[in-house]
Amino acid sequence: MERGELCRRVAEWRAAGERIILTNGCFDLLHVGHVRYLEGAKALGGRVIAAVNSDESVRRLKGEGRPFMPERERAEIVAALDAVDAVVVFAEPDVRALIRELHPDIQAKGTDYTEASVPERAEVEACGGRVAIVGDPKDHSTSEFLKKLNIAKH
């Protein structure tokens, strides 16, 4: 979804009394940790928006050679999951701008964070929301999966 359309949809959901939950990530090579993270966000009760890092922002975060799939394909895969109500691609270094635009009730982050360590926490709270940590322990990551694949090749 484009940002303008997403803002309109969020306004409709909010008018219907629904809670807005924002999640974000690279979602490069979707794995069970991603699924559990998004399902954990959905379990908070509300509409889940998954913000997917643009290709350029993934390269800045993960280095050259990443992402493996283009942003539109990653967004399409995430959008196909039952736990996700909307997907938006963002190019900024973090989701602070989206938080200011959407005013989510909850920003759901994975278990590699604590509520205190979420970089955007102050922005979420300034917009009237809160942070929630969801998903299973950080036992799954694309980077770890890639390390295993590299070992398996030798």
N, C-alpha and C positions, 0 to 999 in steps of 0.2 A: 504494500500500500504506500502511496505517496504520503508525505507528511500532512499536507492539507486535508486529504481525504481521511487520514487517521484522526486528526483533530476533530473533524465533524462526527466521525463514528464514536469517538470517546464522549463527545457531548451528548449524543443520542443515548449511549449506554448509561451515562451518569444521570440523565433526565429520567431514565427508567429505574433508577435506584441501584444500579449495579456498581460494584467496587472495581477499580482499575488497578491492575497489577502489572508493573513493568519488570521485565527481565532483559538481560543482554548477554551477548557473547559472540565469539567468532563462529562457532558451530561448524568448524571445518572437520570433515570426516565424522559425522554424527555417530555417537556411541551411547551406551546405556547410561552413562553418567549424565549426558545431556537430557535424555528422556526422563530420568528420575528428577533432575533439577526442574524441568518444565512441569512435570506432574506434581511436584511439591509446591510449585507456585500456584497451580490450579487448585490444589487442595486448600489454599487460603480462602477460596470462595470469591470468585469474581472473574472478570474478563482479563485474560492474559495477553499482553503485548510482548512479543519477542523482538528486541532490537538487535539486528545482525550487523556486525562490523563490516564496513565496505572492504573491498580487496586491498586498497591502499592502507587502511588502518590496520588490517591484519598483518601486512608486511612490516609496518612500523612496530607492531607488538611482537611478532613471531619471527621476523627475519625474512631474508630472501628465500624464494622457493615456496613460500606460503602465501595465500591459501592454496590448497589443492583443487578446490572447486570455486568457480566464479560466484560472486555475491548473489546473483539472481538465482542460481541453482541452490545455493545454501539456503536462501530465503524460501524457496519453493518447498524444499524438503522439510524445513521447520514448520511452515504453514500447513503441511499435510498432517501434522500430529494433532490428535484430538484435544490435547491440553492447551493448544494455542488458538487464540481467537483472531489475532492480527499480527502481521510481521511488517517491520519497517527496516530499511537499511540506513545506517548512519555512518558518516565519514569523520565525525569529530573524534578526538582522542578518548572521550568518555561520554556518558549519557546525560551530562548536566543540562545541555540545551533541550533535550527531549523531556527531561523532568520539568523544566520551566514551561514548556509548551503544553504538556499533558497533565501536570499536577497529579501524578499517580497516588492512590491511597497507600499503596505498598510498593516498595522496590524490593523484589526478591533477588537475593544473591546466593551463590553456591557456598558450600561448606569450606571452601578454601578461604573464606572471609569470616570474620566475626562482626557483629553489629558495629562494634567500635572501629573496625578497620575498613569499612566500606568507604571508598573515596568520595562518593557522592552523598553520603549520609546527611551532611549539613544542608545541602540543596533540597533533598527530599523533605526534611523536617521543616525547612523554611516555606515549603509549598504545602504544608499541612499533612504530610504523609509520614510513614514510618518505614523502617527497614526490617526485613525478615530474612533469616537464613534458612534455606530449604535444600532438599536433595539428600543423597546419601553421602557418606564420607568421601573425600576426594581421592578415591582409589582408582579412578578412571580419568584419563586425559588423552587427548590426541597426541601430545608430545611423547607421553610414555608408550602409547601404542606404536608410534613411529620408531622409538628406540628398540622395541621388541622386534619389529619388522626388519630393522637393520641387522640385528643379531641373527635373525633367522636366515638372512641372505648369505651369511658367511659359513 
